[in-house]
Amino acid sequence: MLDVQVAVSDIGQRADVYIAEKLPEFTRSSLGELFRQGFVLVNAKPIKASYKLKRHDRLQANTSPLTTRPVKIDLPVLYEDGNVIVIDKPAGILTHSKGTLNTEATVASFIKPKLTDKNLKGNRAGIVHRLDRATSGVIIAAKKESVLQWLQKQFSTRKVKKIYEAIVEGVPQPAEAIIDAPIERNPKRPQSFRVGAGGRPAKTRYKILTTISQGALLELQPLTGRTHQLRVHMKYIGHPIIGDHVYGKHGSPAKISPRFQADKHLYLHAKSLELILTDGRKHLFEAPEPNYFKMLAQP
């Protein structure tokens, strides 16, 4: 904890420069996160990094988030060798922290002790691709920088086959089709996306596996890799994924089964991942659906 009365000689100095001089043991980027998350105060009020210090200012900076380490967690491992680790990510676990302050246990914090390459640094070290917090299923991570690049190239060139399962509102028609609709960021809700003519090309193949009460169990295959692609595309065709509080209809009780309303899960599961490892062979990894998913998927 930094708690100081600003000296006359420091009046007019930017707060971020001042703190960097006082706390040289921390990086500029990590100190910047303290400002962004409201951990730096002047006269008991949060300030921006660009704040200019004034006479009689009392500056306080809570540095505990920079030294607090995520709690250790155990995640189900589907496969592991000297180059990669494949995990069955439970719903509710982040793939990686969003900033340099990493106090929450994530997939990235779980794999960190397993990394064997010093070049892999930061809050995304070893992360090849990501799954949303609410999405469960197969995710692969790399233990070496060279392997990370090898795998990421396959994702970027669309050589990875990803299969998801989802439970959606209503029953799509036809029973099998490809949704070809560009996706762009939603200017009204910058944290979300939408189908729009100015977006990047996006394609999703869907197939009905079975119908259930007021919904359907689908197999989804993203043919491109846009953020929130499956969730956006299912909303676009009028059949949002059950439990999606960002892209769902938020419909009336008359339209949605009570068992759908009561459950807080997002019914999207990364069922399988097929790609080539550095041994030159194609590998298929699969994760079973969570119990809550299986229960709702019953006809």
Secondary structure in CASP SS format (residue, H / E / C, confidence):
PFRMAT SS
TARGET T0000
AUTHOR 0000-0000-0000
METHOD secondary structure of the structure
MODEL  1
M C 1.00
L E 1.00
D E 1.00
V E 1.00
Q E 1.00
V C 1.00
A C 1.00
V H 1.00
S H 1.00
D H 1.00
I C 1.00
G C 1.00
Q C 1.00
R E 1.00
A H 1.00
D H 1.00
V H 1.00
Y H 1.00
I H 1.00
A H 1.00
E H 1.00
K H 1.00
L C 1.00
P C 1.00
E C 1.00
F C 1.00
T C 1.00
R H 1.00
S H 1.00
S H 1.00
L H 1.00
G H 1.00
E H 1.00
L H 1.00
F H 1.00
R H 1.00
Q C 1.00
G C 1.00
F C 1.00
V E 1.00
L E 1.00
V E 1.00
N C 1.00
A C 1.00
K E 1.00
P E 1.00
I C 1.00
K C 1.00
A C 1.00
S C 1.00
Y C 1.00
K E 1.00
L C 1.00
K C 1.00
R C 1.00
H C 1.00
D C 1.00
R E 1.00
L E 1.00
Q E 1.00
A E 1.00
N C 1.00
T C 1.00
S H 1.00
P H 1.00
L H 1.00
T H 1.00
T C 1.00
R C 1.00
P C 1.00
V C 1.00
K C 1.00
I C 1.00
D C 1.00
L C 1.00
P C 1.00
V E 1.00
L E 1.00
Y E 1.00
E E 1.00
D C 1.00
G C 1.00
N C 1.00
V E 1.00
I E 1.00
V E 1.00
I E 1.00
D E 1.00
K E 1.00
P C 1.00
A C 1.00
G C 1.00
I C 1.00
L E 1.00
T C 1.00
H C 1.00
S C 1.00
K C 1.00
G C 1.00
T C 1.00
L C 1.00
N C 1.00
T C 1.00
E C 1.00
A C 1.00
T E 1.00
V H 1.00
A H 1.00
S H 1.00
F H 1.00
I H 1.00
K H 1.00
P H 1.00
K H 1.00
L C 1.00
T C 1.00
D C 1.00
K C 1.00
N C 1.00
L C 1.00
K C 1.00
G C 1.00
N C 1.00
R C 1.00
A C 1.00
G C 1.00
I E 1.00
V C 1.00
H C 1.00
R C 1.00
L C 1.00
D C 1.00
R C 1.00
A C 1.00
T C 1.00
S E 1.00
G E 1.00
V E 1.00
I E 1.00
I E 1.00
A E 1.00
A E 1.00
K C 1.00
K C 1.00
E H 1.00
S H 1.00
V H 1.00
L H 1.00
Q H 1.00
W H 1.00
L H 1.00
Q H 1.00
K H 1.00
Q H 1.00
F H 1.00
S H 1.00
T C 1.00
R C 1.00
K C 1.00
V C 1.00
K E 1.00
K E 1.00
I E 1.00
Y E 1.00
E E 1.00
A E 1.00
I E 1.00
V E 1.00
E E 1.00
G C 1.00
V C 1.00
P C 1.00
Q C 1.00
P C 1.00
A C 1.00
E E 1.00
A E 1.00
I E 1.00
I E 1.00
D E 1.00
A C 1.00
P C 1.00
I E 1.00
E E 1.00
R E 1.00
N C 1.00
P C 1.00
K C 1.00
R C 1.00
P C 1.00
Q C 1.00
S C 1.00
F E 1.00
R E 1.00
V E 1.00
G C 1.00
A C 1.00
G C 1.00
G C 1.00
R E 1.00
P C 1.00
A C 1.00
K E 1.00
T E 1.00
R E 1.00
Y E 1.00
K E 1.00
I E 1.00
L E 1.00
T E 1.00
T E 1.00
I E 1.00
S C 1.00
Q C 1.00
G E 1.00
A E 1.00
L E 1.00
L E 1.00
E E 1.00
L E 1.00
Q E 1.00
P E 1.00
L C 1.00
T C 1.00
G C 1.00
R C 1.00
T C 1.00
H C 1.00
Q H 1.00
L H 1.00
R H 1.00
V H 1.00
H H 1.00
M H 1.00
K H 1.00
Y H 1.00
I C 1.00
G C 1.00
H C 1.00
P C 1.00
I E 1.00
I C 1.00
G C 1.00
D C 1.00
H C 1.00
V C 1.00
Y C 1.00
G C 1.00
K C 1.00
H C 1.00
G C 1.00
S C 1.00
P C 1.00
A C 1.00
K C 1.00
I C 1.00
S C 1.00
P H 1.00
R H 1.00
F H 1.00
Q H 1.00
A H 1.00
D C 1.00
K C 1.00
H C 1.00
L C 1.00
Y C 1.00
L E 1.00
H E 1.00
A E 1.00
K E 1.00
S E 1.00
L E 1.00
E E 1.00
L E 1.00
I E 1.00
L C 1.00
T C 1.00
D C 1.00
G C 1.00
R C 1.00
K E 1.00
H E 1.00
L E 1.00
F E 1.00
E E 1.00
A C 1.00
P C 1.00
E C 1.00
P C 1.00
N H 1.00
Y H 1.00
F H 1.00
K H 1.00
M H 1.00
L H 1.00
A C 1.00
Q C 1.00
P C 1.00
END
